[in-house]
Amino acid sequence: MPQPRVIFVNRFYWPEQPATAQLLADLAESLTSRGLPITIITSHPGEASIPSEETHHGVQIIRIGEKRLGQKNLLKRTADFARFLLGARRAVTRHAHPGDTLVAMTDPPLLGVALAGIAKRKNLRLIHWIQDIFPEVAIAVGHKFTALTRPSRDRAWRSASACVALGTDMAALLRERGVPDSQIHLCPNWAPEGLQPLPPDYPATATLRTHWALDGKLVIAYSGNLGRVHDFTSIIPLAESLRADTDIAFVFIGDGAQRASLEAAARERNLANIHFHPAQPRDQLAETLALGDIHLVTLRTGCERLVFPSKLYGIAAIGRPVLFIGPRDCEVARVIESNRFGHAFTSAPDDIPRLAAILRSLKSDPAQRLALGQASSAFCAREGRLHHATTRWHSLLSGNPLANTSPQPPL
């Protein structure tokens, strides 16, 4: 009888670059190095050079489906979701054996729901690895019809062996939906491997500063997806209030649903202190993050229990201060302030003068920035590295979850 395996299912995996692909590749390879047999079921990107099945760094990869229809068109994206869900069901039916552990991520939405019946029939241990909570996250950005899927989602959660949440706020919502505490496990995400604290004059970063015309400026960076769960309402008025401070620049690196409207607002107000650049390759992540003297992390009110912005760990790994804009009473704000590596604000108009004052203070006080940056990297070293997550996951998958993986009181 074959050794029980751990089968992760997610729409993306190496060599593709979406955030969940990078997280899963990091974890799968790390778990393999600790002796667990890992299989990945993922979608095929449609490139002839990429095989349907291969083993990479000890991880078995099974790629299903054909060329994707597209990400920007809603109907095509929905069709891609449906095709992957059907293909994943067939692949699990074919490749999984009784006693295997099946870990369903949340891309596409309701993946765990689609696999729950198969897991039960084949006697698989089903674990939901929840990166965001659907349909609540869709409802929060206006897609209220998706609430119809909530009952089936709740049943899938409650019947699973475990639900892995990224933080205590998310775990509290799971508990409210009827998931027993014994089935809820905390495992935060982590900083990408290879990121270490870098000085502002790191050569590759200095070159990028010059190329992007940022020499001599305090760079306030936002790196990552400009999606609908993020709050950018205060950015334009904040930049307007700092228009005269020509040595302060806001730099957005990435794409997403809100980028076009943010760019249009900056152009309309002729804000030369806001810059936009495309997402940078993973192998340039270190110098890109080091470009920011201070980093912005934002979260839309109402989404604080539905997602956790994992970019926080990459920023901390590189040793930079963080300014958070979002709900004041949420886990992100508590983590930043309790570990003393930044400040938290709401997007209310009354907070914009406070934000501007903090930025001017940090601009004039490099020692303050350095102290916050050191606290940031210390936080990452304590709890934001891959080996922390691997230990928690290995314990859970081996059937001996650590005591501190269960939901904890708020920080």
Buried (B, 14 or more C-beta within 10 A) or exposed (E): EEEBBBBBBBBBBBBBEBBBBBBBBBBBBBBBEEEBBBBBBBBBBEEEEEEEEEEBEBBBBBBBBEEBBEEEEEEEBEBBBEBBBEBBBEBBEEBBBEBBBBBBBBBBBBBBBBBBEBBEEBEBBBBBBBBBBBBBBBBBBEEEEBEEBBEEBBBBBBBBBBBBBBBBBBBBBBBEBEBEEEBBBBBBBBBBBEBEBBEBEBEBBBEBBEEBEBEEBBBBBBBBBBBBBBBBBBBBBBBBBBEEBEEBBBBBBBBBBBBEEBBEBBEEBEBEBBBBBEBBEBEEBBBBBBBBBBBBBBBBBBBBBBBBBBBBBBBBBBBBBBBBBBBBEBBBBBBBBEBBBBBBBBBEEEBBEEBBEBBBEBBEEEEBBBBBBBBBBBBBBEBBBBEBBBBBBBBBBEEEBBEEBBBEEEE
